[in-house]
Amino acid sequence: MKIKGWYKQKKDGLWMKIEILYSTGGMNYFYGKSEPRGYSVAFTTVEKDDWCEKYAPMSDENFRIFAKEVKRKSKKVERELIEYVGSIIDGLFNLYEKMDKEAIFNKIREFNKRSKK
């Protein structure tokens, strides 16, 4: 379930999309493993117009980082994650444009460490 999304246009005319997602978790039969319930941050390159978006679902440019596990949907965690991602959104777009996935993972992990306190 999409919670919030941000867009930024790339030089080649495509758009970078960063969005916060909530998943109820459970068994993922495609990957053959159980996924936790919680919030993720998804990074997607899309072709966008006034009516729709197009993207390549299995592209290396598109990935999702699990940000926070929860027992049930939490407005507090949702609000904190939106504020955190919103505060570093320009940096995330810059890292995504460079495809520096390790730095992006570290930024999202910082939220998980910070929110445990």
Backbone as a ProteinNet text record, in pm:
[ID]
protein_1_A
[PRIMARY]
MKIKGWYKQKKDGLWMKIEILYSTGGMNYFYGKSEPRGYSVAFTTVEKDDWCEKYAPMSDENFRIFAKEVKRKSKKVERELIEYVGSIIDGLFNLYEKMDKEAIFNKIREFNKRSKK
[TERTIARY]
84.9	0	89.3	68.3	147.1	103.7	201.8	175.8	206.1	324.6	367.7	471.5	475.1	573.4	629.1	752.1	819.7	874.2	880.3	932.1	1038.8	1134.7	1233.2	1271.3	1273.3	1305.1	1455.2	1493.6	1633.7	1665.6	1794.6	1837.9	1790.7	1770.9	1728.3	1576.8	1503.7	1359.3	1277.6	1343.3	1273.2	1260.6	1181.4	1159.8	1207.9	1265.4	1297.7	1181.5	1135.1	1025	1072.4	1053.9	1082.4	951.3	911	784.8	794.8	711.4	701.6	583.7	609.1	508.1	486.1	364.5	333.5	292.7	344.5	309.9	263.1	157.2	106	193.3	291.2	382.5	317.8	385.5	335.9	421.3	371.9	446.6	449.5	569.2	587.5	622.2	525.3	545.8	635	645.9	734.5	879.8	916.3	1053	1070.1	960.2	967.9	1011.3	974.2	1010.9	904	906.9	812.5	870.3	786.4	830.2	768.7	841.4	788.8	684.1	602.7	504.1	576.7	554.9	617.8	628.3	718.2	733.7	861.7	852.4	966.3	976.2	1094	1115	1153	1073.9	1094.5	1153.8	1247.2	1314.6	1285.5	1223.2	1180.6	1209.7	1257.9	1271.4	1149.1	1077.6	952.7	952.4	873.9	841.2	700.6	681.5	558.3	498.4	364.6	293.2	172.9	81	-33.5	-125.7	-125	-222.5	-166.9	-40.8	7.9	159.1	207.6	350.3	383.3	503.1	551.6	687.7	709.4	839	869.1	995.2	1037.7	1047.6	953.8	948.7	1072.1	1142.8	1258.7	1391.7	1389.5	1510.7	1600.9	1732.4	1827.8	1815.6	1757.3	1741.2	1630.1	1541.5	1427.7	1452.3	1440.9	1462.6	1384.4	1374.2	1298.9	1383.3	1382.1	1457.8	1359.7	1366.1	1279.4	1328.9	1240.6	1281.4	1246.7	1128.7	1086.5	981.3	1008.1	910	815.4	687.9	585.3	490.6	426.4	327.6	196.6	162.9	44.8	72.7	-10.3	8.1	10	108.8	129.2	137.6	43.5	46.3	171.6	217.3	336.2	460.5	481.1	596.5	584.8	463	437.4	479.7	433.2	464.2	615.1	680.4	824.4	903.4	861.8	932.2	912.5	791.1	765.8	852.1	859.4	941.7	1089.2	1136.3	1276.8	1313.6	1237.4	1266.8	1252.9	1149.2	1131.1	1248.7	1310.8	1423	1551.3	1562.8	1684	1654.2	1537.7	1492.9	1588.5	1642.1	1734.6	1859.4	1912.1	2028.3	1998.2	1878.4	1839.8	1829.4	1770.3	1762	1901.4	1993.5	2130.3	2198.5	2182.2	2241.7	2177.4	2046.1	1975.1	2019.1	2040	2086.3	2224.4	2308.9	2442	2436.9	2319.3	2298.5	2393.1	2410.5	2492.5	2401.2	2369.5	2273.2	2321	2451	2503.3	2479.5	2504.3	2481	2332	2246.5	2101.9	2059.3	2107.3	2075.6	2116.1	2235	2283.4	2193.8	2147.3	2056.9	1926.9	1870.5	1744.8	1766.7	1879.9	1912.1	1922.9	1970.4	1978.3	1841.3	1736.1	1600.8	1564.2	1592.1	1557.1	1630.2	1759.1	1835.8	1780.6	1750.7	1701.6	1564.4	1478.4	1341.1	1330.9	1436.7	1435.5	1455.3	1511	1541.3	1417.5
-117.5	0	123.6	210.6	333.3	432.1	490.7	589.6	730.5	749.8	882.3	863.3	953.9	944	1079.5	1077	1196.3	1165.6	1267.2	1251.6	1357.3	1319	1415	1370.7	1466.8	1433.4	1419.2	1316	1294	1369.2	1377.7	1448.6	1380.4	1250.1	1177.3	1179.9	1256.3	1269.2	1171.6	1068.8	976.4	1039.2	977.1	1028.1	926.8	977.3	893.7	907.3	795.2	797.5	729.2	797.1	739	740.3	622.3	618	529.7	561.2	483.9	388.8	261.7	158.1	86.5	35.6	-49.2	-185.5	-290.8	-426.8	-505	-582.1	-664.3	-786.3	-809.4	-920.9	-1053.8	-1161.6	-1295.6	-1365.1	-1475.3	-1557.5	-1494.9	-1481.1	-1435.1	-1558	-1611.1	-1734.4	-1714.4	-1593.3	-1565.6	-1588.5	-1538.3	-1552.6	-1673.5	-1735.8	-1854.5	-1828.6	-1711.6	-1680.7	-1592.2	-1588.7	-1506.1	-1365.4	-1264.6	-1126.3	-1064.8	-977.8	-914.9	-807.2	-777.9	-669.4	-539.4	-436.9	-310	-216.4	-120.4	-10.1	-25.5	9	4.2	136.3	160.8	274.4	215.7	249.6	194.5	301	257.4	343.8	288.6	370.5	324.8	432.9	391.4	482.2	460.7	569.3	557.8	653	616.2	705.6	754.8	884.5	939.4	1040.4	1039.7	1144.1	1185.2	1258.4	1307.7	1196.7	1082.1	977.2	856.9	823.5	697.5	698.7	591.5	568.1	433	422.2	294.9	268.6	142.3	107	-39.3	-76.7	-215.1	-281	-369.5	-423.6	-501.1	-566.7	-647.1	-577.6	-447.5	-372.2	-359.9	-355.8	-334.9	-195.4	-102.3	33.9	43.9	-54.1	-49.6	-144.3	-91.9	-174.1	-117.5	-199.2	-161.8	-195.3	-106	-126.9	-132.9	-240.3	-253.5	-157.5	-71.1	34.7	4.7	-52.8	-70.3	-180.3	-278.1	-383.5	-335.9	-364.8	-328.4	-446.1	-448.9	-554	-526.1	-397.1	-355.3	-215.6	-173	-42.2	66.5	155.8	256.1	395.8	482.1	621.5	692.8	659	722.9	688.7	560.4	518.8	577	575.4	631.9	778.8	855.9	998.7	1020.7	942.6	957.3	923.9	819.9	781	885.3	938.1	1044	1166.1	1205.6	1320.8	1294.5	1173.1	1140.2	1140.3	1067.4	1060.6	1199.7	1274.5	1410	1501.2	1480.4	1566.1	1534.5	1413.8	1375.8	1343.9	1385.4	1345.2	1389.8	1510.7	1557	1469.5	1435.2	1346.5	1207.9	1156.7	1025.4	1027.2	1134	1144.1	1150	1224.4	1232.4	1095.8	1022.2	889.1	791.9	804.9	716	741.7	868	901	841.3	836.1	775.9	623.8	569.8	427.6	378.5	461	424.9	355.8	229.1	155.7	138.3	117.7	98.1	222	339.8	463.6	482.4	444.8	454.4	360.2	234.6	139.3	194.6	254	309.2	421.9	508	617.6	563.2	460.1	402.3	326.2	258.1	188.9	287.5	409.5	512.1	537.9	538.9	558.3	445.3	322.4	206.6	213.5	249.1	261.3	374.7	488	606.9	583.1	509.6	491.2	386.5	308.2	209.9	275.8	396.4	464.5	519.5
0	0	0	-95.2	-106	1.7	69.4	173.8	122.5	63.6	17.1	-91.4	-190.4	-297.7	-337.9	-387.1	-437.3	-576.1	-662.8	-798.7	-826.5	-912.1	-962.1	-1102.7	-1196.4	-1334.5	-1353.9	-1428.9	-1463.5	-1592.6	-1623.2	-1744.1	-1871.9	-1868.2	-1988.4	-2010.7	-1929.3	-1947.2	-1864.7	-1810.2	-1721.4	-1582.8	-1497.8	-1362.1	-1259.7	-1151.1	-1036.4	-939.1	-888.6	-792.1	-664.5	-552.3	-421.8	-345.6	-295.5	-223.1	-100.4	-3.8	119.5	104.3	133.7	118.7	251.6	269.9	385.4	333	395.2	355.6	478.2	460.1	570.1	594.3	508	527.1	492.4	530.3	501.9	397.8	350	255.2	115.9	60.8	-76.3	-159.2	-230.3	-305.8	-427.6	-478.4	-591.1	-550.9	-431.5	-381.7	-291.5	-251	-167.2	-24.8	27.5	166.6	230	360.7	435	450.4	431.9	446.1	571	638.4	759.8	728.5	827.7	817.7	850.1	768.9	800.4	681.8	697.7	602.8	521.9	393.9	302.6	227.7	173.9	85.1	-50.5	-153.2	-287.5	-379.2	-463.5	-559.6	-698.6	-783.6	-915.6	-1019.5	-1136.8	-1250.4	-1338.4	-1367	-1443	-1562	-1661.8	-1771.5	-1739.6	-1733	-1678.8	-1775.1	-1784.4	-1856.8	-1772.2	-1830.6	-1753.2	-1704.3	-1771.5	-1741.3	-1668.7	-1693.6	-1636.9	-1618.2	-1557.1	-1539.5	-1601.2	-1660.3	-1711.5	-1648.9	-1610.4	-1554.8	-1584.1	-1570.7	-1591.2	-1453.7	-1418.1	-1282.8	-1238.7	-1327.6	-1287.7	-1316.6	-1335.6	-1367.6	-1244.6	-1268	-1158.6	-1098.4	-1173.4	-1123.5	-1019.1	-1015.4	-924.8	-807.4	-686.5	-568.6	-450.5	-346.7	-227.4	-105.4	-8	115.4	230.9	307.2	422.8	531	580.1	673.5	818.9	843.9	983.5	994.7	1080	1106.8	1216.8	1200	1299.6	1319.9	1435.9	1463.1	1390.5	1376.1	1299.8	1244.7	1150.8	1088.2	1195.1	1185.3	1289.2	1228.1	1264.3	1216.3	1265.7	1386.1	1442.2	1358.6	1331.2	1250.1	1109.7	1055.6	923	917.6	1015.1	1021.3	1036.6	1125.4	1147.3	1020.7	949.3	826.5	716.8	704	604.9	636	763.5	802.8	775	809	789.6	641	560.2	416.6	354.2	394.4	342.7	373.8	491.7	531.6	454.7	399.5	325.8	179.1	130.2	-3.6	-114.2	-105.7	-210.3	-214.5	-96.8	-90.1	-144.8	-115.4	-167.5	-320.3	-375.7	-521.7	-583.7	-521.9	-574.8	-571.3	-460.1	-449	-548.1	-566.8	-660	-804.1	-837.6	-972.5	-998.6	-895.9	-907.8	-892.2	-855	-826	-715.5	-612.8	-496.4	-394.4	-421.5	-339.1	-195.2	-177.4	-41.5	45	-10	65.2	94	-1.3	19.8	131.2	127.7	234.1	370.2	377.3	504.6	555.1	463.8	503.7	561.2	497.8	545.3	676.3	689.2	815.2	930.8	902.8	1007.2	1068.4	986.4	1039.2	1133.4	1094	1177.5	1311.8	1309.7	1435.3	1519.7	1454.5	1525.7	1587.3	1516.4	1563.3	1675.1	1698.8	1808.1	1942.5	1942.6	2069	2134.1
[MASK]
+++++++++++++++++++++++++++++++++++++++++++++++++++++++++++++++++++++++++++++++++++++++++++++++++++++++++++++++++++++

